[in-house]
Amino acid sequence: MFKLLIALYVVALIAVVVSVDVLLFRHRFLERLMVNAGIVLVFAAFYLRFLKSR
């Protein structure tokens, strides 16, 4: 069950990154890179705070 939760979490991360790239930052490389790094950091912090304790 926990592995399914992690898989869904990774799919959600990928979906958010790709949708933000396509919708907002299609032709801006540096801004896209910074926003993607920020999204990954937010997802990592959420994982470490709430999901790692299981």
ROPA-179565 format. One record per residue: x, y, z of N, C-alpha, C in turn. Coordinates in steps of 0.02 Angstrom, whole numbers, plus 50000, padded with zeros to 5 digits. Atoms other than C-alpha are relative to their C-alpha. Layout:
<atoms>
XYZXYZXYZ/...
</atoms>
This chain:
<atoms>
500414994050000500005000050000500435006350000/499574994249996501415012050042500365001349934/499674999250065502285008749876499535003149949/500494996950044500685013249785499935007450014/500044992949981500595029549881500615003849974/499394996850026502395033749833499965000649925/500074999750073502045029549651499515005549980/500484994750015500515040949651500305006850014/499674993749982501545054549734500485002149945/499534998450054502875053549598499625001949937/500414998350058501545053749462499715007050008/500264993349987500775069249542500555005249990/499434995450009502495077649547500145001149927/499864999450071502795074049364499445003949965/500574996650032501045079949316500025007550015/499964992949983501275096449409500575003449963/499434997050034502995099749335499855000949925/500144999650072502455095949157499455005149985/500544995350014500845105849168500225007250010/499744993249990501725121249239500465001949943/499564998650056503045119849103499605001849937/500374998950062501785118748963499565006250004/500474994449995500555131649028500325006850010/499744993549980501675145149096500695001849972/499304998450015503515143749049500254996349939/499825003950059503585136248875500655002349969/499424997550036504935147548801500495003750045/499544996749953505855153248958500384994750039/499625005549971507225141249005500195001150073/499754998949932507965149049162499435000450051/500574999649954506285153249241499694993150010/500285006849995505645135749202500444995650045/499555003949958507185128049282499935001850073/500074997949930506995138349441499334997850029/500665002049975505135134749457499974992450009/499995007349992505405116149427500394997950062/499625001549940506735115749562499605001650063/500424998249943505555124649680499444995050012/500545004949993504145112449645500274993550029/499705006249974505295097649676500185000850074/499834998849930505895105449839499374999950045/500635000149961504095108149898499754992950007/500215006949996503645090249855500454996050047/499535003549956505215083949944499885001850073/500154997949931504825094150099499364996850026/500635003149981503045087750102500104992550013/499865007149990503675069850083500374998950066/499615001049939504945071650222499595001650063/500404998149941503675079850338499444995150015/500615003749988502145069050313500034992649980/500035006850025502525053050218500574995550024/499435004149981504235047250278499904996650068/500095002649933503625043850454499634993350001/500395006350002502585028850397500444994150002/
</atoms>
